[in-house]
Amino acid sequence: MAFLGVLLVGLLCLGSSVHGYGNGWINAHATFYGGGDASGTMGGACGYGNLYSQGYGTNTAALSTALFNSGLSCGACFKIKCVNDQRWCNRGSIVVTATNFCPPNSALPNNAGGWCNPPLHHFDLSQPVFQQIAQHSSGIVPVAYRRVPCQKKGGIRFTVNGHSYFNLVLITNVGGAGDVHSVSIKGSRTGWQPMSRNWGQNWQSNSNLGGQSLSFSVTTSDGRTVVSNDVAPPNWSFGQTFAGR
């Protein structure tokens, strides 16, 4: 897997959305899942697959409906600290990337098991990262959170799957805002074409772009756009991953 030039670190956006950088701490709750080795957190609704090989590790979270934004929050980063519970809270804070969805449970009340029901703000953390801010036996703790810029090494990664008239591109390792809101693709013999979000951070194009070098334009929720020209050579094939310049 290539690691080339683009590094989006520390991009700040003033006048951002309700969960954006311009806000202070917001109250929420946190639980954990996935086991002590976080193996149960692999995959997920954002489509990242193996979180270790994709570089996300165990500093990940599944978001409640109110935060997940139908998948548009995938890749966003949050700083979280345990608050207002001296018995269960540990000192310090963590930074996690949104990689999954915590589904609602309408059969349970919001304050007794339906932690991820709307309109609650809730983080279901991987167990290893939860234990950095709270005692394992607590189960659920009150937290405060805020959006922070994602710090990633290397360029944005594009994993191209699909077949001749169906290009499904998984976009990972996005710095700055982290959450991709629009993508365009260009072959060496075409103009720019908007892609549609299929699910999570998988974006699709229905053009036959075989035998052409591929370029991508990625725009995140803070309005920043990064153009990675000719990241895939003309002889690219499905299943390969390329890094932006």
LINPEZI-V363015 format. One record per backbone hydrogen bond with DSSP energy under -0.5 kcal/mol. CO is the residue of the C=O (numbers start at 1). NH is the residue of the N-H. E is the energy in kcal/mol with one decimal. If there is no record, write none. Layout:
co=(CO	CO)
nh=(NH	NH)
e=(E	E)
//
This chain:
co=(4	7	8	8	10	17	20	20	26	28	29	30	31	33	34	35	38	39	44	46	49	49	50	51	51	52	56	58	59	60	61	61	62	63	64	64	65	68	68	69	71	73	74	76	77	78	78	79	80	81	85	85	88	94	96	97	97	98	99	100	101	105	109	109	113	114	116	117	120	120	121	122	123	123	124	125	126	127	129	129	130	130	133	135	136	138	141	142	143	144	145	146	148	150	150	156	157	158	158	159	159	160	161	163	166	166	167	167	168	168	169	169	170	170	172	173	175	176	177	178	179	182	183	184	185	186	187	193	196	196	199	201	201	202	202	203	204	205	207	209	213	214	214	215	216	217	218	219	219	220	224	226	226	227	228	228	232	233	234	237	240	241	242	244)
nh=(155	9	152	176	12	20	23	147	145	143	123	141	125	127	40	38	41	42	47	201	43	51	54	56	57	55	59	60	97	126	99	100	124	102	67	68	69	71	73	72	74	76	180	98	148	80	96	146	94	144	88	89	135	80	78	61	99	75	46	63	103	108	112	114	115	117	65	120	66	122	29	64	31	125	62	33	130	131	132	133	133	134	90	138	139	140	30	83	28	81	26	79	77	152	176	244	172	160	242	161	170	239	168	166	163	168	169	205	161	170	171	203	159	172	157	175	178	150	77	180	221	219	195	217	193	215	190	185	198	204	202	171	203	198	199	169	196	167	209	212	188	231	232	186	228	184	226	181	182	223	220	218	228	229	216	231	214	236	211	240	160	2	158	6)
e=(-0.7	-0.9	-0.5	-1.0	-0.6	-2.4	-1.2	-0.5	-2.5	-2.5	-2.3	-2.1	-2.6	-1.5	-2.5	-1.6	-1.8	-1.2	-1.4	-2.3	-3.1	-0.8	-1.8	-2.0	-2.1	-1.4	-1.0	-2.1	-2.2	-1.6	-2.3	-1.3	-2.9	-3.2	-1.2	-2.7	-1.3	-1.2	-1.9	-2.0	-1.5	-2.4	-0.5	-2.7	-1.9	-0.5	-2.5	-1.6	-2.4	-2.4	-0.5	-2.8	-2.3	-2.6	-2.4	-1.8	-0.6	-2.5	-1.3	-2.3	-0.8	-1.8	-1.8	-2.4	-0.9	-1.9	-1.2	-2.1	-0.6	-0.7	-1.3	-1.8	-2.2	-0.9	-2.6	-2.1	-2.3	-2.1	-0.9	-0.6	-1.5	-1.6	-3.4	-1.6	-1.0	-2.0	-2.3	-2.3	-2.7	-2.2	-2.6	-2.8	-0.5	-0.6	-2.4	-3.2	-2.0	-0.6	-2.5	-0.6	-2.6	-4.3	-2.8	-2.3	-2.3	-0.7	-0.6	-2.0	-2.8	-0.6	-0.5	-2.9	-2.5	-0.5	-2.5	-0.6	-1.2	-3.9	-0.5	-0.7	-1.7	-2.8	-3.1	-2.4	-2.6	-2.5	-1.6	-2.8	-0.6	-3.3	-2.8	-2.2	-0.6	-2.6	-1.2	-3.6	-2.0	-3.2	-1.0	-1.4	-1.0	-1.5	-1.5	-2.2	-3.2	-2.2	-2.6	-2.8	-1.6	-2.3	-2.2	-2.6	-0.6	-0.7	-2.4	-0.6	-1.9	-1.8	-0.6	-1.4	-2.3	-0.5	-3.3	-1.0)
//
